[in-house]
Amino acid sequence: MTTLKPTILALAGFQWLFFLFANTVVIPISIGEALQVDSAEIVAAIQRSFIFTGVACMLQGLLGHRFAIMEGQSGLWWGIILSLAASANSFHLDLQSIGGSIALGAMISGLLVVALGAFGMGNVLKKWFTPAVMFVFLLLLANQLIYTFFSGMVGLTDENQIDMKLACFSFAIVSITVLIHVKGRGVVQNLALLIGLIIGWISYKLIFPQSNTPPSAPNSFVFHVFPWGEPVLEWGIVMTVILTGLLNTTNTVASLKGAEDIYEQKASPKQYRDSFVLSGIFTFFSGIFGLVLTLHTRHHLVSYSQQGLKNEHHLF
């Protein structure tokens, strides 16, 4: 594997820092609005997400899978929670009961994932993840999330109206990022995401200036217990959440198998076991503290060493 220069490693780290930063901020806001919690609790949830994500990254690197891959909030959980919150009227339940049932289901799911990890089921599951299975899984995951992202990109309102100015801006930024990734060379190609984020944030600030500064939220205790509602045993919701937690373990397996291909090194049964146990522990606490933090390992772009950065000596 090619040894990368410190400058390139720093830029790659900043790219994933910006990506995780955006991901960590957006998810608590969207979930908070869906469950109609107050602004102070949303701010506290963002703070908790940063803390738990950082701690999870360090513990997985030290005690878990020990690969240079990042932890992040699960898109699968994000979609499920938004769907359950939107179905409150269909269930004839208030949002507090929905949130409490989600919290209870997440706690039970976390304990089950810890048990699966302790008994070595992670090493068994990896045998089922052939390239065809991983392709279908990632395709379904992207399909499940695309509506949420697309709605935000086009500024879709509750009245199903599209903000054309925002939609054109979003597609322009996507086009620029794709163009940089396709036409760029070496480090420029691999840092397309970082370049696109910077261009997008600066352009958005210039094109969509905020007329008023949003009011600051009152102080809220960061580690607020059960902010979505006290645990409630609504069997349908609890079972849905438990099954989601078990299905989410496929993210961990898929990411570890991806890391094995990049590193050209097989993960040991102990690495799978430790990674599952830690993921289960954080899943349990995500239910207590109201977080979409059912953590799964994300592919870190260490594939730089297999792509254009093999020729980074021509660029730096």
C-alpha positions as CSV (number, residue, x, y, z in Angstrom):
1,M,0.0,0.0,0.0
2,T,1.3,3.4,-1.0
3,T,2.5,5.6,1.9
4,L,0.7,9.0,1.6
5,K,2.3,12.3,2.4
6,P,1.2,14.2,5.6
7,T,-0.4,16.9,3.5
8,I,-2.6,14.5,1.6
9,L,-3.5,12.7,4.8
10,A,-4.5,16.0,6.4
11,L,-6.7,17.0,3.5
12,A,-8.3,13.6,3.5
13,G,-9.0,13.9,7.2
14,F,-10.5,17.3,6.7
15,Q,-12.8,16.0,4.0
16,W,-14.2,13.3,6.2
17,L,-14.4,15.8,9.2
18,F,-16.6,18.1,7.0
19,F,-18.7,15.2,5.8
20,L,-19.3,13.8,9.3
21,F,-19.9,17.3,10.7
22,A,-22.7,17.9,8.1
23,N,-24.1,14.4,8.7
24,T,-24.0,14.9,12.5
25,V,-25.8,18.2,12.4
26,V,-28.5,17.4,9.9
27,I,-29.8,14.2,11.3
28,P,-30.7,15.4,14.9
29,I,-32.4,18.5,13.4
30,S,-34.6,16.5,11.0
31,I,-35.4,13.9,13.7
32,G,-36.1,16.7,16.3
33,E,-38.5,18.4,13.9
34,A,-40.2,15.1,13.0
35,L,-40.8,14.3,16.7
36,Q,-41.6,18.0,17.5
37,V,-39.1,18.4,20.3
38,D,-38.2,22.0,21.3
39,S,-35.2,23.9,19.9
40,A,-33.2,23.5,23.1
41,E,-33.4,19.7,23.0
42,I,-32.4,19.7,19.3
43,V,-29.2,21.7,20.2
44,A,-28.5,19.3,23.0
45,A,-29.0,16.4,20.7
46,I,-26.4,17.8,18.2
47,Q,-24.0,18.2,21.1
48,R,-24.6,14.6,22.2
49,S,-24.1,13.3,18.7
50,F,-20.7,14.9,18.3
51,I,-19.6,13.5,21.7
52,F,-20.9,10.0,21.1
53,T,-19.6,9.9,17.5
54,G,-16.1,10.9,18.6
55,V,-16.0,8.5,21.5
56,A,-17.2,5.7,19.2
57,C,-14.5,6.4,16.6
58,M,-11.8,6.2,19.3
59,L,-13.1,3.1,20.9
60,Q,-13.6,1.2,17.7
61,G,-10.0,2.2,16.7
62,L,-8.6,1.1,20.0
63,L,-10.8,-1.8,21.1
64,G,-13.1,-2.7,18.2
65,H,-12.4,-3.4,14.5
66,R,-9.1,-1.3,14.7
67,F,-9.4,-0.3,11.0
68,A,-9.0,3.3,9.8
69,I,-12.7,3.6,9.0
70,M,-15.0,6.2,10.5
71,E,-18.1,5.7,12.6
72,G,-21.3,7.6,11.8
73,Q,-25.0,7.9,12.3
74,S,-27.0,5.2,10.5
75,G,-29.0,6.3,7.5
76,L,-31.2,3.2,7.9
77,W,-32.2,4.2,11.4
78,W,-32.7,7.8,10.2
79,G,-35.2,6.7,7.6
80,I,-37.1,4.3,9.9
81,I,-37.5,6.9,12.6
82,L,-38.7,9.6,10.2
83,S,-41.2,7.1,8.7
84,L,-42.5,6.1,12.2
85,A,-42.9,9.7,13.2
86,A,-44.8,10.5,10.0
87,S,-47.1,7.5,10.7
88,A,-48.2,8.8,14.1
89,N,-51.7,9.5,12.9
90,S,-52.1,6.1,11.3
91,F,-51.0,4.5,14.6
92,H,-53.4,6.8,16.5
93,L,-50.5,7.6,18.9
94,D,-49.0,10.9,20.0
95,L,-45.4,11.6,19.1
96,Q,-44.3,11.1,22.7
97,S,-45.5,7.5,22.6
98,I,-43.9,7.0,19.2
99,G,-40.6,8.4,20.5
100,G,-40.7,6.3,23.7
101,S,-41.4,3.1,21.8
102,I,-38.4,3.9,19.5
103,A,-36.2,4.4,22.5
104,L,-37.3,1.1,24.1
105,G,-36.8,-0.8,20.8
106,A,-33.3,0.7,20.4
107,M,-32.3,-0.3,23.9
108,I,-33.5,-3.9,23.3
109,S,-31.9,-4.0,19.9
110,G,-28.6,-2.8,21.4
111,L,-28.6,-5.6,23.9
112,L,-29.3,-8.2,21.2
113,V,-26.4,-6.9,19.0
114,V,-24.1,-7.2,22.0
115,A,-25.2,-10.8,22.5
116,L,-24.7,-11.5,18.8
117,G,-21.2,-10.1,18.9
118,A,-20.3,-11.9,22.1
119,F,-21.3,-15.2,20.6
120,G,-19.3,-14.6,17.4
121,M,-22.2,-14.1,15.0
122,G,-20.4,-11.3,13.2
123,N,-17.9,-13.7,11.9
124,V,-20.8,-16.0,10.7
125,L,-22.6,-13.1,9.0
126,K,-19.6,-12.1,6.9
127,K,-19.8,-15.4,5.0
128,W,-23.2,-14.4,3.7
129,F,-22.0,-11.1,2.3
130,T,-20.9,-12.1,-1.2
131,P,-20.3,-9.2,-3.7
132,A,-23.8,-9.7,-5.1
133,V,-25.4,-9.4,-1.7
134,M,-23.4,-6.3,-0.9
135,F,-24.4,-4.7,-4.2
136,V,-28.1,-5.3,-3.5
137,F,-27.8,-4.1,0.1
138,L,-26.1,-0.8,-0.8
139,L,-28.5,-0.2,-3.7
140,L,-31.5,-0.6,-1.3
141,L,-29.9,1.6,1.3
142,A,-29.3,4.4,-1.2
143,N,-32.9,4.0,-2.5
144,Q,-34.2,4.3,1.0
145,L,-32.4,7.5,1.7
146,I,-32.7,9.2,-1.7
147,Y,-36.1,10.8,-1.0
148,T,-34.9,12.5,2.2
149,F,-31.9,14.0,0.5
150,F,-33.7,14.9,-2.7
151,S,-36.5,16.6,-0.8
152,G,-33.9,18.8,0.9
153,M,-32.0,19.6,-2.3
154,V,-35.1,20.8,-4.1
155,G,-36.6,22.6,-1.1
156,L,-39.7,20.5,-1.1
157,T,-42.4,21.9,1.3
158,D,-45.2,20.3,3.1
159,E,-47.5,21.6,0.3
160,N,-45.3,19.6,-2.2
161,Q,-43.9,22.8,-3.8
162,I,-40.4,23.0,-5.1
163,D,-38.1,26.0,-4.5
164,M,-36.7,26.3,-8.0
165,K,-33.9,28.6,-7.0
166,L,-32.6,26.2,-4.4
167,A,-33.1,23.2,-6.7
168,C,-31.0,24.8,-9.4
169,F,-28.3,25.7,-6.9
170,S,-28.3,22.1,-5.5
171,F,-28.0,20.5,-9.0
172,A,-25.2,23.0,-9.9
173,I,-23.2,22.0,-6.9
174,V,-23.7,18.3,-7.5
175,S,-22.6,18.8,-11.2
176,I,-19.5,20.6,-10.1
177,T,-18.6,17.9,-7.6
178,V,-19.2,15.1,-10.1
179,L,-17.2,17.0,-12.8
180,I,-14.2,17.4,-10.4
181,H,-14.4,13.7,-9.5
182,V,-14.6,12.6,-13.1
183,K,-12.2,15.0,-14.8
184,G,-9.8,15.7,-11.9
185,R,-6.6,14.0,-11.5
186,G,-4.8,12.5,-8.4
187,V,-5.5,14.3,-5.2
188,V,-8.0,16.8,-6.8
189,Q,-10.2,13.9,-7.9
190,N,-10.1,12.2,-4.5
191,L,-10.9,15.4,-2.7
192,A,-13.9,16.3,-4.8
193,L,-16.2,16.0,-1.9
194,L,-14.3,18.5,0.2
195,I,-14.0,20.9,-2.7
196,G,-17.7,20.6,-3.4
197,L,-18.6,21.2,0.2
198,I,-16.5,24.3,0.4
199,I,-17.8,25.7,-2.9
200,G,-21.4,24.9,-1.8
201,W,-21.2,26.5,1.6
202,I,-19.6,29.7,0.4
203,S,-21.9,30.0,-2.6
204,Y,-25.0,29.3,-0.5
205,K,-24.0,32.1,1.9
206,L,-23.6,34.5,-1.0
207,I,-26.8,33.5,-2.9
208,F,-29.1,32.9,0.1
209,P,-28.2,35.5,2.7
210,Q,-30.0,35.1,5.9
211,S,-32.2,38.2,6.6
212,N,-32.5,37.6,10.3
213,T,-30.2,35.8,12.8
214,P,-32.2,32.9,14.3
215,P,-32.8,33.3,18.0
216,S,-30.5,31.3,20.2
217,A,-32.1,28.4,22.0
218,P,-32.2,28.4,25.8
219,N,-29.7,26.2,27.6
220,S,-30.6,22.5,27.9
221,F,-28.9,19.7,29.8
222,V,-26.7,17.9,27.2
223,F,-27.3,14.4,28.6
224,H,-31.1,14.6,28.8
225,V,-32.5,11.1,29.4
226,F,-35.4,9.9,27.1
227,P,-35.9,13.3,25.4
228,W,-38.2,11.6,22.8
229,G,-40.5,10.3,25.5
230,E,-40.5,7.8,28.3
231,P,-40.2,4.1,27.2
232,V,-43.6,2.8,26.0
233,L,-44.3,-0.8,24.9
234,E,-46.1,-0.4,21.6
235,W,-45.4,-3.8,20.2
236,G,-45.6,-2.9,16.5
237,I,-43.2,0.0,16.8
238,V,-40.8,-1.8,19.2
239,M,-40.6,-4.9,17.0
240,T,-40.0,-2.7,13.9
241,V,-37.1,-0.9,15.7
242,I,-35.6,-4.2,17.0
243,L,-35.7,-5.7,13.5
244,T,-34.1,-2.4,12.1
245,G,-31.3,-2.7,14.7
246,L,-30.6,-6.3,13.7
247,L,-30.7,-5.4,10.0
248,N,-28.3,-2.5,10.7
249,T,-25.6,-5.0,11.7
250,T,-25.3,-5.7,7.9
251,N,-23.7,-2.2,7.7
252,T,-21.0,-3.2,10.0
253,V,-20.3,-6.5,8.1
254,A,-20.3,-4.7,4.8
255,S,-18.0,-2.0,5.9
256,L,-15.5,-4.4,7.5
257,K,-15.5,-6.5,4.3
258,G,-14.9,-3.4,2.3
259,A,-12.0,-2.5,4.6
260,E,-10.6,-6.0,4.2
261,D,-10.4,-5.5,0.4
262,I,-8.7,-2.1,0.8
263,Y,-6.2,-3.3,3.3
264,E,-5.8,-6.7,1.7
265,Q,-6.1,-8.1,5.2
266,K,-8.8,-10.3,6.6
267,A,-10.4,-9.1,9.9
268,S,-10.2,-11.7,12.6
269,P,-13.2,-13.1,14.4
270,K,-12.2,-11.1,17.5
271,Q,-12.3,-7.9,15.4
272,Y,-15.9,-8.7,14.3
273,R,-16.9,-9.7,17.8
274,D,-15.5,-6.5,19.4
275,S,-16.9,-4.3,16.7
276,F,-20.4,-5.8,17.2
277,V,-20.2,-5.5,21.0
278,L,-19.3,-1.8,20.9
279,S,-21.9,-1.0,18.2
280,G,-24.5,-2.7,20.5
281,I,-23.5,-0.7,23.5
282,F,-23.8,2.6,21.6
283,T,-27.1,1.5,20.2
284,F,-28.4,0.9,23.7
285,F,-27.3,4.3,24.9
286,S,-28.7,6.0,21.7
287,G,-32.1,4.8,22.9
288,I,-31.6,6.4,26.4
289,F,-30.2,9.7,25.1
290,G,-32.4,10.1,22.0
291,L,-29.8,9.8,19.3
292,V,-29.9,8.4,15.8
293,L,-26.5,7.0,16.8
294,T,-27.0,3.3,16.1
295,L,-23.4,3.4,14.9
296,H,-22.1,1.5,12.0
297,T,-18.7,1.6,10.4
298,R,-18.4,3.8,7.3
299,H,-15.9,3.3,4.6
300,H,-13.1,5.8,5.0
301,L,-11.6,6.8,1.7
302,V,-8.4,5.0,2.3
303,S,-8.9,3.9,-1.3
304,Y,-6.9,7.0,-2.1
305,S,-3.8,4.8,-2.0
306,Q,-5.4,2.6,-4.7
307,Q,-6.5,5.4,-7.0
308,G,-5.1,8.7,-8.2
309,L,-3.0,9.2,-5.1
310,K,-0.6,6.6,-6.3
311,N,0.8,9.4,-8.4
312,E,0.6,12.1,-5.8
313,H,4.3,12.8,-6.2
314,H,3.3,14.5,-9.5
315,L,1.0,16.8,-7.6
316,F,2.7,17.7,-4.3
